[in-house]
Amino acid sequence: MNRTRLTRAGVALAALSALVVAPAASAYELPATPGTLAKPAKKITKLTVQKSACSSPTANKTCFTTIQAAVNASKQTTHKVEYTITVMPGTYAESVTVEGHALDGLTIQGSTSKAADTKIDLSTLKGDAHKNAITVNATSGVTIKNLTVTHYGENGLWFVNVGVPADYVNTMDGGNVLIPNPLTQKLSKNELFGGKAYTVDNVTASFGGRYGIFARTSVGGTITNSEAYYNDDSGFYIGETPAQTKPSRTYITGVKSWGNALGYSGTNSRYVTINKGSWFNNGMGIVPNIVMGEHWPAPSFNVYTDNDIYGNNFNYYEGAPFPSSSGQFGGGASYPVGIGILLFGSQDSEISKNRVWGNKLAGVAAINPGILLKGSGNWNRLCGADNSLKTADCLQLKDATELKRNKIFGNAFGRLGLNRNGRDITYANDGIGNCVGGTGANANTFGGSQTSLYTVGRTDKPSSTRPNDSWQSCDKSAYSATLPNKITFAYFWMLTFAANDSSSGSGPNPAIGDPGLGANDPTGQDYVDNSHFEGRWWVWPGTESSWPSQYGKPLERCKITAPYQGCDGFAFGKP
Amino acid sequence: MKSEKGEIKRKRIASPSGGGVDRREFLGLGAGAAGLFCSITPSDIPNLRKRDVAKIDAAASGLAHPKGLRRKAKAAGKPVGWDPVDAYSTDDDQSATEANRVFKTAEPAEGGQVREYWIQATSAPWNPVPTGRDTWMGMTHRMRPFRAFVYQEMESGFSGPKTYDDGSVARPQMPGPVLEAEVGDVLEVHFRNADEQFLQAVTMHPHGVRYTPDYDGIFLNEFTRVGGFVAPGEEFTYRWECLPSSVGAWPYHDHGPNHVLNTSRGLFGSIVIREKGETPPDREYFLHIHSLAPAITRSPQMLHSINGRSFAGNTPTMRSKVGEKVAIHVFGTNNDFHTFHIHGHRWLDAGRYVDSPTIGPSESFTIKFQEDNPGRWLYHCHVASHMDAGMAGWYLVEA
């Protein structure tokens, strides 16, 4: 397996079994000096980047023609200066790297408030320079705003090791470091800069081989008013958040994510709040997920609230306009298509007050991955290849695979029946202490006549080993988070679920336009919706400018004509 | 830097600036500033000068993380002589799990539930006399807003200010949100230090409920436990148990390294624990009696306040109707002793009727009566210098 491969949201078994190739174990210690509270910067120094030649003198230079040169000039010898790099409008072909605490507090911003004015476009670059538009490694307090990043082979913005102690995670090679117990390892002290690890505002990330805006092994980020589209894996991605006793929360607020394989992927993500965003026309909308080969499973303590999540039916298996770093769309993982929010493993998380409609398979689906993950990641090391070890580490690892204590309440499904989900909520009732709905503001409202709460047929469920986690209410008077902590078994119903609908040769997915949901469709009705892709896709090898004009304007995007009115279509039409 | 394979290896990077200010320096700064402090933070708030406040704040924001001090002490062989209980930690000890922890996390009793709150500490502009008028004496009091440090209730995930059932939106305010629970419940408070102005560690320390040392929310220098130092940008989840002995009204407040200044700036709030299944009264008021010193408000005048406001018409105007069951929870929230008097009323207190009981620092009591006396009534502290400097308000009873 490719060692430089990044983390990814493995949803299908095929992906899970192929994920981990671990290098030699490297134990690492917590830092001896936890540092001090951040202090405000004393002074702001302003630098400028422009396309045209600079007239400033070579000494005390403040004008540069590449962003990287300005970044290199921003290194501090003390902590008393904060640099701001203002990039003038234009298209810059360079891969920018910001690395180390000497650059703490750096701001890189487009000079205008229109993100499209100032672009970093990697389409003409090759090799490493084509991979990431902006990488921020182990630098705290970086702000990136008013920029577009596009045509990158891997990631648009990539934050890694941000806000965590030096050497806490000593590799940028995603997720393959083995630690004694990947669950109990805790972050002792973060290195936030003025309380913020990183800030992204008004950034557009498009046409990417992996992720649009991506933070891994980082804490305390804020991503606002940004947009990601046409990324081969996900538009936004928070992965491998260190477990923290005093967490620094990450916010993704008011963003727009569409036309990606996944709108959001959160492999082993923790303490993430996603709110006020629009997640539409992706393969799936919001997908927190567990991967055992990466740090800190399971996705925990996340809140998804007050979002619009609709029409996530983009069947990129039929072709897509974005490049693929892995050679297979969707990063090579056989994700199903057509789900608004999928919890593939999650604990102590909340899905509340969202508006969810027009997702072909399901509005919200919850899977208890359980023993599905057996053998993957650290399983064999901690539990034994024959699953015979019963050490505390093993039990804890298994516990992480349980779908526990999640709450799904106060959501509006199906646009009052005008634009239904295949099912509103599907769940096999095989997790522990999850709750759905309630009274008053806690009630979910459902969309019309189709099955609202759909218990996936689990005739194989070992009911003798665990109580049914039936649809208990999230009302505070009825709901208690005190629940038995049992390790039992679960099965991957999604494969069965999707396989019955399969009509595509390239993945277990129903194609858009299929006559309903096959044998699993409880309504027997076809899916009727105009808010998603109606056409099929094919691989488009060219750039935006080479898009054949007879198919419409290449960047004409989904327009939301009014709240709850869906989209009026994509200009990338049928060929 | 890049290796031959094109992988990027991370360099060793030193942590920024190192050291910080230790306890002795902090104390020294405080003592040097005003010469009258025997604790880490000043207690003589009324006589504090503005420049003292600035110095103390600077010292507090540069304070080293207590875990560092603790680790340093351990490395130096210091733990000798410590009480063994200090060794049990949840955040120092990497092998600590719920199963082997000495101090267990509270779970609700049979039939109880977890009551979840999301609360942030933040700074906010605050005017103690927003109307500019004292409607009791008809005087004018012009005040400019100052920078308060207060609690604010949030939606889950800190996704925005809490919207209540009546459509109103929680503001950062004095006092902080009321935490409500019944006997047998556990209060689960997700607390975030969202402040970007003072840059100091703060906490939430409760009265009345049961908690283990990890959930105490107090800074104890090298003995500080996990919930006793929540730095800017950090979040901590407290879990407090509501026992039968917890019934009543209690304050919560900051108990971090700069607690005296920061509670004086407004980091305080109320807890009410009811009997299981108890019906709340028809009218319920929470009154924190405290002062706003010139060093805090940057105004020449010493203000005595109720819930962060001074002078009738600015302080809470309580209302009720004859026949209603009324509960007034009163909290002493500063360094002074007060008496709490409501005109036209008296109530049973420990076997005798009173109308002006005394209340001291962090003391709290609940006044309960069934309303029988309509009219416009004044309530106030009967310490004359407090009453005259704003510690009074209206209680309006309809027939």
Contacts between the chains, C-beta under 8 A, distances in Angstrom:
chain1	res1	chain2	res2	distance
A	3	B	5	7.8
A	3	B	7	7.5
A	4	B	5	7.7
A	4	B	6	7.1
A	4	B	7	6.1
A	30	B	94	7.6
A	31	B	15	6.6
A	32	B	71	6.9
A	32	B	75	7.8
A	33	B	15	5.9
A	33	B	18	6.4
A	33	B	68	6.2
A	34	B	64	7.9
A	34	B	65	4.7
A	34	B	67	5.5
A	34	B	68	4.3
A	34	B	71	7.5
A	35	B	15	4.6
A	35	B	16	6.5
A	35	B	17	7.7
A	35	B	18	7.6
A	35	B	20	7.7
A	35	B	65	6.8
A	35	B	68	7.6
A	36	B	16	7.9
A	36	B	17	6.3
A	36	B	18	7.6
A	36	B	19	7.0
A	36	B	20	3.4
A	36	B	21	7.9
A	36	B	62	6.2
A	36	B	63	7.5
A	36	B	64	5.5
A	36	B	65	6.8
A	37	B	20	7.4
A	37	B	61	5.8
A	37	B	62	6.8
A	37	B	63	6.6
A	37	B	65	7.2
A	37	B	199	6.2
A	37	B	200	7.3
A	37	B	201	6.6
A	37	B	231	5.3
A	37	B	232	6.8
A	38	B	199	6.7
A	38	B	232	6.9
A	39	B	17	7.9
A	39	B	61	6.5
A	39	B	62	6.5
A	39	B	199	6.8
A	40	B	199	6.6
A	79	B	16	5.6
A	79	B	17	5.4
A	97	B	8	7.9
A	99	B	10	7.9
A	99	B	11	7.2
A	100	B	11	6.5
A	100	B	13	5.1
A	101	B	13	5.4
A	101	B	14	7.1
A	101	B	15	7.3
A	101	B	16	5.3
A	104	B	16	6.5
A	127	B	6	7.4
A	128	B	2	6.7
A	128	B	6	5.3
A	135	B	8	7.6
A	137	B	8	7.3
A	137	B	10	6.2
A	138	B	10	6.3
A	138	B	13	5.4
A	140	B	16	8.0
A	161	B	10	6.4
A	165	B	15	6.6
A	166	B	12	6.6
A	166	B	13	4.4
A	166	B	14	6.5
A	166	B	15	5.6
A	167	B	10	7.9
A	167	B	12	6.1
A	167	B	13	7.6
A	169	B	10	7.9
A	170	B	10	5.7
A	171	B	9	7.4
A	171	B	10	6.5
A	172	B	7	7.2
A	172	B	8	4.8
A	172	B	9	7.3
A	172	B	10	5.8
A	173	B	7	5.6
A	184	B	94	6.3
A	184	B	95	6.8
A	184	B	96	8.0
A	184	B	97	6.6
A	185	B	94	7.0
A	186	B	91	6.8
A	186	B	94	6.4
A	188	B	67	6.5
A	188	B	91	6.8
A	189	B	65	5.7
A	189	B	67	6.6
A	189	B	68	7.7
A	190	B	233	7.5
A	190	B	234	7.4
A	191	B	15	6.3
A	191	B	16	6.9
A	192	B	231	7.5
A	192	B	232	7.1
A	192	B	233	4.6
A	192	B	234	7.9
A	194	B	196	6.8
A	194	B	199	7.0
A	194	B	232	7.2
A	195	B	193	7.6
A	195	B	194	7.8
A	195	B	195	7.6
A	195	B	196	5.9
A	195	B	199	7.3
A	195	B	231	7.7
A	195	B	232	3.6
A	195	B	233	3.4
A	196	B	233	6.2
A	197	B	233	7.6
A	220	B	233	5.3
A	245	B	90	6.5
A	245	B	91	4.5
A	245	B	226	5.2
A	245	B	236	7.2
A	246	B	91	7.9
A	246	B	226	6.8
A	246	B	230	6.0
A	246	B	231	7.5
A	246	B	234	4.3
A	246	B	235	6.3
A	246	B	236	4.7
A	247	B	234	7.1
A	247	B	235	4.9
A	248	B	233	4.9
A	248	B	234	5.7
A	248	B	235	6.9
A	249	B	157	7.5
A	249	B	158	6.2
A	249	B	192	6.8
A	249	B	235	5.6
A	251	B	158	7.7
A	251	B	159	7.9
A	253	B	159	7.6
A	271	B	235	7.1
A	273	B	157	3.6
A	273	B	158	6.1
A	273	B	159	5.1
A	275	B	157	7.0
A	275	B	159	4.0
A	275	B	160	6.9
A	276	B	159	7.7
A	276	B	160	8.0
A	302	B	157	7.5
A	303	B	156	5.2
A	303	B	157	2.6
A	303	B	159	6.2
A	305	B	155	6.7
A	305	B	156	6.6
A	305	B	157	6.0
A	305	B	159	4.9
A	306	B	159	6.5
A	306	B	160	7.6
A	350	B	156	5.5
A	350	B	157	6.7
A	352	B	156	6.6
A	392	B	97	6.8
A	392	B	99	7.2
A	396	B	97	6.9
A	440	B	165	7.8
A	441	B	165	7.1
A	476	B	113	5.9
A	476	B	115	6.7
A	476	B	116	7.8
A	477	B	113	7.0
A	479	B	113	6.7
A	479	B	114	8.0
A	480	B	108	6.0
A	480	B	112	7.4
A	480	B	113	5.0
A	480	B	114	6.4
A	481	B	114	4.6
A	481	B	188	7.8
A	482	B	107	4.8
A	482	B	108	5.4
A	482	B	114	7.2
